[in-house]
Amino acid sequence: MPGPTRRLRSPGARRPALFWAAVLLAFAVGVALGGGVLARFTTDGDLKELRSQVDQLERDNGALTDRARAADGYADAAAPSTLGRSLAGIPVLVVTAPSADRGDVAQISRRITQAGGTVAGTLTLKDALYAEDKAERLRGVVDNAVPTGVTLDTGLVDPRARAGDLLGAVLLSQGAVKPPSNGRTDALAALKQAGFVDFSGPTVPGARTAVIVTGGTVPGERAGEGQGIGRLAAGLSRHGDGAVLTGRTGSSQGAGPIVVVRQDKGLAEKLATVDDTDTVVGQVSTALALGQATRGDVRAYGTGVR
C-alpha cells in the first residue's frame, strides 16, 4: 500500500517568506541606525556646532582674502620705489613654459619695464621638451646644434639641462659683451624644427638676463615636466648676468619645478626663485629678484620659502 504522498515545495514557494523576512530586517536596521549612529549627526547640538565651524571657516577665509588684497595693493603702490631702476638698460629674455599663465607673463614683463629693463625677446618651451619618449631625440638635436666655439657642461647629463645650457650659451651674455650671433640662428632653428621650442621671427635677440615663467601645481603624472623645467632653468642660469625661475602658487611643492632648484643648494645659490606670481606681490618680487641677481644677490621669494 503506497505511503502518503509527499508534496515538494519549489524554490518559488519560499520567496514570499524570504521577502517579508528581508523587509523586517531592513526595518529593524533602519530603526537601529535612526536611534543610534545617525541620530548623533542630526541632533540640534551637532548641527549648531557644524554651522559654527562653517561660519568660522568663512570668516577666516574672508580675512585671508582681505589680507591678500591689501598686500597686493601695497605691492602695486610701492613697486616704483621698490624696484627703482634696478634693471636699467638691461635686456631680459622671457622664457615661458607650457603651463605658464599669459596674464602672469604680461604682468611680469610690465614689472621688468617698470624697473627700467627691456624684454629683448620671448622663447616658448613646448610640451615635447618634457616628453620621456623624446628625451634621446632632444639630446641628439642639442648636441648637433652646438655652434663652433661653444662647449656645453659635460656634467649636465639630463637632456633638458643640456638644452638650457645651449640656450643660455647662444642667448645670454655678461655685461656689455653680446652673445655670439654666429650659430645662434641655426641652433634655435634646429630646436624649433624639432618641436621643442617656438618663437616669432627668424631668431630670438640676445639678452643679459632671463626670467623663466612656469605654472603652478604639477600633477604627479606630469612630474617629468616639473623636473625638466627646473633643470632647464638651472642650465640656462649658468650664463648671463642673472636668472629667475618664477611660478604660481604650488610650484614649490610636490613635483613643481621650483622644488628642483630649492632642494639643491648649488642651484639655489645661482638661480633666484619666486613661487607666487599669481599675485601682484609675486610679480613685483620677480623683477626685484632679477635686479638683485644681476648684482650677485640670489634670493628666493614667495609663500613656499622656508
RODO-2510 file (C-alpha; in nm, 4 decimals, decimal comma):
residues 306
     n   res          X          Y          Z
     1     m     0,0000     0,0000     0,0000
     2     p     0,1621     0,3165    -0,1038
     3     g     0,2554     0,5653     0,1668
     4     p     0,1227     0,9182     0,1927
     5     t     0,2168     1,1394    -0,0958
     6     r     0,4935     1,3966    -0,0095
     7     r     0,4441     1,7405    -0,1601
     8     l     0,7627     1,9017    -0,2863
     9     r     0,7940     2,2782    -0,2336
    10     s     0,9545     2,4657    -0,5178
    11     p     1,2076     2,7465    -0,4519
    12     g     0,9453     2,9920    -0,5700
    13     a     0,7181     2,8948    -0,2873
    14     r     0,9725     3,0232    -0,0345
    15     r     1,0093     3,3663    -0,1949
    16     p     0,7215     3,5427    -0,0105
    17     a     0,8617     3,4333     0,3247
    18     l     1,2146     3,5473     0,2312
    19     f     1,0797     3,8782     0,1017
    20     w     0,8990     3,9600     0,4254
    21     a     1,1989     3,8482     0,6274
    22     a     1,4164     4,0902     0,4314
    23     v     1,1648     4,3719     0,4816
    24     l     1,1556     4,3155     0,8558
    25     l     1,5343     4,3003     0,8735
    26     a     1,5696     4,6258     0,6799
    27     f     1,3129     4,7910     0,9055
    28     a     1,4998     4,6756     1,2159
    29     v     1,8316     4,8044     1,0806
    30     g     1,6706     5,1381     0,9934
    31     v     1,5319     5,1768     1,3415
    32     a     1,8683     5,0921     1,4940
    33     l     2,0503     5,3456     1,2751
    34     g     1,7886     5,6137     1,3292
    35     g     1,8035     5,5723     1,7031
    36     g     2,1810     5,5253     1,7211
    37     v     2,4526     5,6196     1,4725
    38     l     2,2573     5,8618     1,2517
    39     a     2,0936     6,0305     1,5490
    40     r     2,4328     6,1594     1,6553
    41     f     2,4573     6,3613     1,3327
    42     t     2,1064     6,5027     1,3353
    43     t     2,0718     6,6432     1,6840
    44     d     2,0333     7,0149     1,7200
    45     g     2,3616     7,0394     1,9100
    46     d     2,5640     6,8788     1,6322
    47     l     2,4004     7,0913     1,3625
    48     k     2,4734     7,4068     1,5595
    49     e     2,8362     7,3023     1,6041
    50     l     2,8691     7,2263     1,2329
    51     r     2,7173     7,5623     1,1391
    52     s     2,9528     7,7344     1,3803
    53     q     3,2543     7,5679     1,2224
    54     v     3,1412     7,6619     0,8723
    55     d     3,0825     8,0223     0,9773
    56     q     3,4291     8,0389     1,1358
    57     l     3,5930     7,8995     0,8228
    58     e     3,4104     8,1573     0,6098
    59     r     3,5271     8,4376     0,8404
    60     d     3,8863     8,3087     0,8307
    61     n     3,8763     8,2806     0,4516
    62     g     3,7381     8,6321     0,4211
    63     a     4,0108     8,7677     0,6464
    64     l     4,2823     8,5939     0,4408
    65     t     4,1324     8,7278     0,1180
    66     d     4,1293     9,0802     0,2586
    67     r     4,4918     9,0479     0,3675
    68     a     4,5957     8,9227     0,0233
    69     r     4,4193     9,2151    -0,1448
    70     a     4,5816     9,4594     0,0938
    71     a     4,9243     9,3071     0,0284
    72     d     4,8741     9,3256    -0,3478
    73     g     4,7536     9,6839    -0,3208
    74     y     5,0581     9,7810    -0,1181
    75     a     5,2945     9,5968    -0,3546
    76     d     5,1464     9,7745    -0,6550
    77     a     5,1751    10,1169    -0,4904
    78     a     5,5264    10,0513    -0,3608
    79     a     5,6585     9,8907    -0,6811
    80     p     5,8127    10,2082    -0,8324
    81     s     6,0203    10,2817    -0,5212
    82     t     6,0906     9,9134    -0,4503
    83     l     6,2177     9,8386    -0,7983
    84     g     6,3723    10,1777    -0,8685
    85     r     6,5956    10,1473    -1,1745
    86     s     6,7333     9,8080    -1,0774
    87     l     6,7109     9,6761    -1,4344
    88     a     6,8000     9,9995    -1,6142
    89     g     6,9400     9,9274    -1,9588
    90     i     6,9323     9,5512    -1,9090
    91     p     6,7763     9,3371    -2,1843
    92     v     6,5771     9,0415    -2,0478
    93     l     6,4921     8,7134    -2,2154
    94     v     6,1470     8,5835    -2,1156
    95     v     6,1131     8,2054    -2,1403
    96     t     5,7622     8,0624    -2,0996
    97     a     5,6894     7,7026    -2,0008
    98     p     5,3844     7,5197    -2,1440
    99     s     5,1929     7,5741    -1,8192
   100     a     5,2715     7,9456    -1,7868
   101     d     4,9744     8,1801    -1,7490
   102     r     4,9634     8,4519    -2,0157
   103     g     4,8409     8,7074    -1,7645
   104     d     5,1392     8,6337    -1,5398
   105     v     5,3785     8,6738    -1,8326
   106     a     5,2238     9,0095    -1,9270
   107     q     5,2423     9,1435    -1,5707
   108     i     5,5999     9,0237    -1,5191
   109     s     5,7018     9,1918    -1,8455
   110     r     5,5337     9,5090    -1,7201
   111     r     5,7333     9,4995    -1,3953
   112     i     6,0568     9,4436    -1,5866
   113     t     5,9854     9,7570    -1,7873
   114     q     5,8878     9,9419    -1,4699
   115     a     6,2323     9,8611    -1,3283
   116     g     6,3986    10,0113    -1,6360
   117     g     6,4657     9,6875    -1,8227
   118     t     6,3516     9,5768    -2,1659
   119     v     6,2076     9,2479    -2,2848
   120     a     6,4542     9,1617    -2,5585
   121     g     6,2752     8,8509    -2,6759
   122     t     6,0412     8,5694    -2,5820
   123     l     6,1046     8,1980    -2,6187
   124     t     5,8256     7,9430    -2,5718
   125     l     5,9017     7,5915    -2,4497
   126     k     5,6886     7,3135    -2,5976
   127     d     5,5429     7,0020    -2,4342
   128     a     5,7694     6,7778    -2,6419
   129     l     6,0661     6,9118    -2,4471
   130     y     5,9495     6,7142    -2,1418
   131     a     5,8144     6,4012    -2,3080
   132     e     6,0123     6,0994    -2,1832
   133     d     5,9841     5,9255    -2,5197
   134     k     6,1552     6,2237    -2,6857
   135     a     6,4425     6,2623    -2,4388
   136     e     6,7028     6,0919    -2,6575
   137     r     6,5895     6,2840    -2,9646
   138     l     6,6273     6,6084    -2,7668
   139     r     6,9771     6,5073    -2,6616
   140     g     7,0721     6,4399    -3,0229
   141     v     6,9278     6,7689    -3,1503
   142     v     7,1037     6,9681    -2,8768
   143     d     7,4410     6,8020    -2,9301
   144     n     7,4230     6,8503    -3,3060
   145     a     7,3139     7,2146    -3,2739
   146     v     7,6063     7,3321    -3,0581
   147     p     7,7774     7,6146    -3,2537
   148     t     8,1503     7,6152    -3,3166
   149     g     8,3336     7,7612    -3,0193
   150     v     8,0578     7,6736    -2,7684
   151     t     8,1172     7,3955    -2,5152
   152     l     7,8384     7,2536    -2,3032
   153     d     7,8927     7,1440    -1,9449
   154     t     7,9825     6,7743    -1,9557
   155     g     7,8404     6,7343    -1,6040
   156     l     7,4885     6,8035    -1,7292
   157     v     7,3507     6,4599    -1,8134
   158     d     6,9778     6,5370    -1,8308
   159     p     6,8852     6,6424    -2,1881
   160     r     6,6661     6,9289    -2,0543
   161     a     6,9581     7,0668    -1,8575
   162     r     7,1751     7,0424    -2,1692
   163     a     6,9057     7,2219    -2,3699
   164     g     6,9073     7,5010    -2,1099
   165     d     7,2851     7,5167    -2,1259
   166     l     7,2717     7,5524    -2,5046
   167     l     7,0010     7,8184    -2,4924
   168     g     7,1988     8,0150    -2,2353
   169     a     7,5157     7,9886    -2,4404
   170     v     7,3574     8,1304    -2,7571
   171     l     7,1167     8,3804    -2,5994
   172     l     7,2749     8,5232    -2,2832
   173     s     7,5894     8,7227    -2,2200
   174     q     7,7546     8,9060    -1,9332
   175     g     7,7910     9,2826    -1,9142
   176     a     7,8158     9,4734    -2,2386
   177     v     7,9509     9,1725    -2,4257
   178     k     7,6858     9,0433    -2,6627
   179     p     7,6329     8,6685    -2,7048
   180     p     7,7863     8,5346    -3,0230
   181     s     7,5358     8,5593    -3,3074
   182     n     7,7308     8,3039    -3,5072
   183     g     7,5388     7,9783    -3,4848
   184     r     7,2542     8,1201    -3,2723
   185     t     7,0005     8,1218    -3,5533
   186     d     7,0899     7,7701    -3,6620
   187     a     7,0768     7,6317    -3,3053
   188     l     6,7370     7,7870    -3,2351
   189     a     6,6042     7,6810    -3,5750
   190     a     6,7065     7,3200    -3,5074
   191     l     6,5227     7,3162    -3,1732
   192     k     6,2178     7,4839    -3,3277
   193     q     6,2034     7,2493    -3,6256
   194     a     6,2201     6,9503    -3,3905
   195     g     5,9204     7,0878    -3,1990
   196     f     6,0975     7,1631    -2,8713
   197     v     6,0713     7,5443    -2,8702
   198     d     5,8869     7,8175    -3,0552
   199     f     5,9422     8,1880    -3,1231
   200     s     5,8372     8,4642    -3,3605
   201     g     6,0602     8,5873    -3,6388
   202     p     6,3789     8,4359    -3,7753
   203     t     6,5537     8,4202    -3,4358
   204     v     6,5485     8,5440    -3,0747
   205     p     6,7560     8,8502    -2,9790
   206     g     7,0320     8,8106    -2,7233
   207     a     6,9934     8,9347    -2,3656
   208     r     7,1856     8,9651    -2,0395
   209     t     6,9325     8,8109    -1,8027
   210     a     6,6433     8,5655    -1,8173
   211     v     6,3101     8,5014    -1,6491
   212     i     6,1653     8,1520    -1,6839
   213     v     5,7889     8,1637    -1,6209
   214     t     5,6077     7,8430    -1,5320
   215     g     5,2697     7,7450    -1,3896
   216     g     5,1559     7,6216    -1,0503
   217     t     5,0970     7,2776    -0,9030
   218     v     5,2282     6,9940    -1,1199
   219     p     5,0208     6,6712    -1,1048
   220     g     5,2102     6,3557    -1,0161
   221     e     5,1566     6,2088    -1,3626
   222     r     5,3384     6,5130    -1,5092
   223     a     5,6281     6,5132    -1,2645
   224     g     5,8711     6,4937    -1,5567
   225     e     5,7589     6,8378    -1,6753
   226     g     5,8239     6,9992    -1,3379
   227     q     6,1666     6,8422    -1,3065
   228     g     6,2509     6,9215    -1,6682
   229     i     6,1651     7,2919    -1,6343
   230     g     6,3734     7,3161    -1,3177
   231     r     6,6734     7,1526    -1,4820
   232     l     6,6438     7,3592    -1,7997
   233     a     6,6288     7,6771    -1,5913
   234     a     6,9352     7,5633    -1,3966
   235     g     7,1284     7,5053    -1,7206
   236     l     7,0214     7,8452    -1,8531
   237     s     7,1341     8,0188    -1,5333
   238     r     7,4967     7,9224    -1,5984
   239     h     7,5073     8,2094    -1,8475
   240     g     7,4361     8,5807    -1,8442
   241     d     7,4134     8,8201    -1,5524
   242     g     7,1284     8,6552    -1,3645
   243     a     6,8160     8,4453    -1,3962
   244     v     6,4886     8,3867    -1,2113
   245     l     6,2609     8,0837    -1,2180
   246     t     5,9127     8,2025    -1,1290
   247     g     5,5852     8,0140    -1,0920
   248     r     5,2374     8,0277    -0,9457
   249     t     5,1291     7,9121    -0,6022
   250     g     5,2039     7,5400    -0,5762
   251     s     5,5136     7,5492    -0,7984
   252     s     5,7364     7,4986    -0,4932
   253     q     5,5528     7,1880    -0,3763
   254     g     5,5435     6,8227    -0,4773
   255     a     5,6634     6,7823    -0,8358
   256     g     5,6818     7,1579    -0,9005
   257     p     5,9830     7,2947    -1,0918
   258     i     6,0970     7,5248    -0,8108
   259     v     6,1375     7,2218    -0,5833
   260     v     6,4216     7,1007    -0,8068
   261     v     6,6120     7,4237    -0,7518
   262     r     6,5450     7,4869    -0,3844
   263     q     6,6358     7,1339    -0,2807
   264     d     6,9772     7,1660    -0,4452
   265     k     7,1969     7,4118    -0,2565
   266     g     7,4283     7,4544    -0,5527
   267     l     7,1441     7,5510    -0,7845
   268     a     6,9718     7,7695    -0,5258
   269     e     7,2874     7,9808    -0,4992
   270     k     7,2823     8,0557    -0,8723
   271     l     6,9157     8,0695    -0,9687
   272     a     6,6662     8,3015    -0,7943
   273     t     6,3122     8,1698    -0,7442
   274     v     5,9646     8,3148    -0,6862
   275     d     5,6676     8,0846    -0,6182
   276     d     5,3615     8,3146    -0,6160
   277     t     5,3473     8,5003    -0,9468
   278     d     4,9691     8,4680    -0,9492
   279     t     4,9793     8,7664    -0,7092
   280     v     5,0962     9,1248    -0,7546
   281     v     5,3465     9,0661    -0,4743
   282     g     5,4967     8,7752    -0,6684
   283     q     5,5096     8,9668    -0,9964
   284     v     5,6923     9,2582    -0,8353
   285     s     5,9169     9,0140    -0,6498
   286     t     6,0185     8,8559    -0,9810
   287     a     6,1533     9,1840    -1,1164
   288     l     6,3115     9,2594    -0,7799
   289     a     6,4799     8,9174    -0,7637
   290     l     6,6140     8,9612    -1,1177
   291     g     6,7613     9,3007    -1,0343
   292     q     6,9262     9,1568    -0,7238
   293     a     7,0608     8,8603    -0,9215
   294     t     7,2419     9,0962    -1,1595
   295     r     7,4405     9,2138    -0,8551
   296     g     7,5165     8,8620    -0,7378
   297     d     7,2466     8,8632    -0,4695
   298     v     7,0430     8,5494    -0,5447
   299     r     6,7300     8,5045    -0,3328
   300     a     6,4092     8,3026    -0,3007
   301     y     6,0719     8,4732    -0,2613
   302     g     5,7182     8,3518    -0,2099
   303     t     5,4810     8,1699     0,0200
   304     g     5,6740     7,8423    -0,0098
   305     v     6,0024     7,9804     0,1233
   306     r     6,1129     7,8059     0,4430
***
